[in-house]
C-alpha cells in the first residue's frame, strides 16, 4: 500500500478521492461482477435463524451501522439494535436466543469496541468483526471477519473507511436477505445493477468539488451549523455534523428532520445555516416541508440532493438509486467539511485533541 500523499495536500483529501477505487475493490470482493451473484462473504455466519442483530461501534463507524440498520431491517427483516460501544459495555443487556453481534471498526483496536466484543462472547450465537485492518485484535478475537479493503487510512477524520463500512454492511444485509428468502433473485440482480454504478457516481460527485467549495466557505463563517435528514439520510446528517466539528471546530449538530420541531427549531434564525440532505425516496416531500419550516424562520438553507433546483443554494448530486444515494451524500459531506476546514486553516489531517485510534478507555 502507498502511504504518501501523492499529489494531494492532505491525506484526508487523498482518501476522499480514493473512494471510487476502494469501493470498486470491495465490490469485487463481495460480488461476482460477471454473474451478478453475491459471494459467500462470511460462510460461518448463518443469518437464517437469527432473531436479532446488534451492531456496536464508535464514532464514524457507529454512523455506518446506523445507515446499515435501515438496510438490514429492510432486506433481511431481522430486528437491529445499534449501540455506541462505551454505552453498550456498561449496562445490563438482554440477548436474543439467536443473536448475531457485529463490531465495526476501521482500526480494529478501539478499546471500547474491543471490550464490548469480549463481553458478549458466550452470550450471542456469533460475533462478526467488520474492520479495515485484517491483522487487528478485533479481527483475531471475533468468530468471523469481513474486511472493508479500504487500504490504510491516515487522516484522523475517517472518510473512505466510512463508505467501505457502509458497503460491507450492505453486502451483509443482502446476503442475509437472500439466505432468508426475503430478497428474491430478480430483486438482487436489480440491486447489484445499482451497486455497480457506485464507483462512477462517486467519481461524478467528486467532480462537484467547485460547487461544494463556495458553500463550505460560507458555512465556516458561522458559529453553529445544523444538519438534517430523514430516514437513511438521518445518520448521514449525523456523520456530516461529526466530520464538520472534528476538523473545522465549528459546533455542528445532526438531527432527524422530523424532530426539528421538538427543540432545535428554537435555535433557528438568520445566523444559523441549516444543511438538509434530501433523499430521492418516499420521504422527499416530508423533508421538503421541514426545509420550508426553517426557511420561514429566516435560516440560511443549503440543500443536498439529486432533485435540488439549480437556483437554490445547494449541491445537486448525480441521480442515483436509493441504495447508492447515502454513498453520494457521504462524499459531499466529506468534501464540505474538508473545504470548510481548509478555508479556516485548521490542521485537517491531525485535528486538535483527536486520535486516529482510541486504544485506551
Ligand atoms: C476515533 C477516530 C474516528 C473513528 C473512531 C472509531 O475517534 O478519530 O475517526 O471513527 O475513533 O475508530 P475505529 O477504528 O474503531 O473505527
Boltz pocket constraint, residues with backbone or C-beta under 6 A from the ligand:
constraints:
  - pocket:
      binder: B
      contacts: [[A, 58], [A, 59], [A, 60], [A, 61], [A, 104], [A, 105], [A, 106], [A, 107], [A, 108], [A, 109], [A, 110], [A, 113], [A, 156], [A, 157], [A, 158], [A, 354], [A, 355], [A, 356], [A, 357], [A, 358]]
      max_distance: 6.0
